[in-house]
Amino acid sequence: MRAVPWIIAAIGVIALTLVGLLLAPRMSWTLGSGSGSGMDNTARIEIERMRFQMENLVERITQLENQIRQLEQDAPAPLEEGPVATGDLSDRYTEVVVIPRRREFNEGMTVATPDVLKQMLGAPRDVLSDECEPMTNARLQSMLRLQSVGPIRVNMLAPAVDSLRAVFEQVRVAEPDLYKQIRSSGSLCVRQIRASSQRASSHAFGLAVDVNIAGNLDNFSDGNTQLGLIILADYFQSAGWIWGAGFRREDSMHFEVSQELLETWRGEGKI
């Protein structure tokens, strides 16, 4: 096969690039207690870019190895590097990138299903429709808080508001430029899940929030997202929140409280 030597050479180039990325300083996927280090934000963005480039290179090497086995003739098109983002930091945070291994991001946490939420908290409303309506569950109503949490204003259950405030405070300290770009796309919405019957989402219980970067809404279910949302997801994950990018139908603006965190709150008497 005439193209095999070319592909092997391409693998060599990608492998060398991969080694370089591995030797570069990189940030842990889970930020946790180290998120307040005050690292220069431009350097942080470059580190995140290198991490995703490394993971994409690993996938490309696997694809090229498969092509060697299957290719009979005609060399594949040359690999091209993606465009390098330019502009101020707000432009960098809104840069759209592929979400690597998104279905693995929420590993170790459980999505609280509508049935679990109803069992734990009761129905948020007697009858649900496709429109957002007032909550009628008196117990849940008493726990609702309409408050500002860092850069946005939300209407959510009290423990979720407190947790969200702590998440954004970590972001404010470690990622001040990103913090300034955070906007809300909505929180409480008491309605049934689209195309379902009387099944309420986490939004209906005041346990979910949708956020965006600088007012730019992410395209739903395309497997891509803004770089700023990927950085934010690390902080949410550390606090026990599920990221919607890991859903079968990707929704990367969506963050909701995990079942494990709800059970912790119930044990503490918060819900």
JOURQUI-V459427 format. One line per field, one symbol per residue. ss: DSSP state (H for helix, E for strand, C for the rest). psi: psi as a letter, one per 40 degrees, with the letter a starting at -180 (. if undefined). burial: 1 if it has 24 or more other ideal C-beta (glycine too) atoms within 12 Angstrom, else 0. A space follows every 10 residues. Layout:
ss->???
psi->???
burial->???
//
This chain:
ss->CCCHHHHHHH HHHHHHHHHH HHHCCCCCCC CHHHHHCCCC HHHHHHHHHH HHHHHHHHHH HHHHHHHHHH CCCCCCCCCC CCCCCCCCHH HHHCCEEECC CHHHCCCCCC CCCHHHHHHH HCCCCCCCCC CCECCCCHHH HHHEEEEEEC CEEEEEEHHH HHHHHHHHHH HHHHCHHHHC CEEEEECCCE CECCCCCCCE CHHHHCCEEE EEECCECCCC CCCEEEHHHH HHHHHHHHCC EEEHHHCCCC CCCEEEECHH HHHHHHHCCC C
psi->hdeddddddd dddddddddd ddeihiiidh dbeeefefih dddddddddd dddddddddd dddddddddd hdihiiiiih iiihiiaadd dddehhiihh fdeedeheih hhiddddddd eihdidhiae ihiihehddd deeihhihgb eihigiiddd dddddddddd ddddgdddde ehiieichhg iihhfihfhh idddefeiih iihfehhihh feeiiidddd ddddddddef ihhedeidgh geehhihidd dddddddeed .
burial->0000001001 1001001100 1000001010 1000100010 1001111111 1111111101 1001001000 0000000000 0000000011 0111111111 0100110010 1101001101 1011100100 0000101001 0011100011 1101111111 1111101101 1101111110 1111111111 1110000001 1111111111 1111010100 0001111111 1111111111 1111111001 1111111110 1100100000 1
//
